[in-house]
Structures are given as C-alpha cells and as structure tokens.
Amino acid sequence: MAKVKVTQVRGKSGATKRQIATLEALGIRKIHHSVEVELTPVVKGMIDKVLHLVTVEEIK
C-alpha cells in the first residue's frame, strides 16, 4: 500500500462533531500537525470526508 502524509491546514471550529472525530481517528491533533498513514480504502474514505480541512501528499 502507498503511504500518504496528511496535514491539517484549517481549523476545526466550523467542522461538525463527526468531522472532528474523523480527524482524531486519523491521529491529527491541531493545525499544521502531520501524520503518515497507509492509504487503505478505509483511510481514503476518512480523508475524503475532511478534505476541506487537510492537505494530502503522497510519500514515495
């Protein structure tokens, strides 16, 4: 599986409780915090739900 780096770039203040829980499940704690995760179908779905709050970079 490919790995991706997910970084939060926008605040959680306008997000729904479900979106905040998704960020926490990804392991993202605050703005400019990054995590590296395996790009599985489950993680891809989680990223799609909070794509307006994060940036995604592929790691080679």
Beta strands, then each sheet from edge to edge (+ up, - down):
strand 1: 3-8
strand 2: 34-38
strand 3: 54-59
sheet 1: 2+ 1- 3+
end
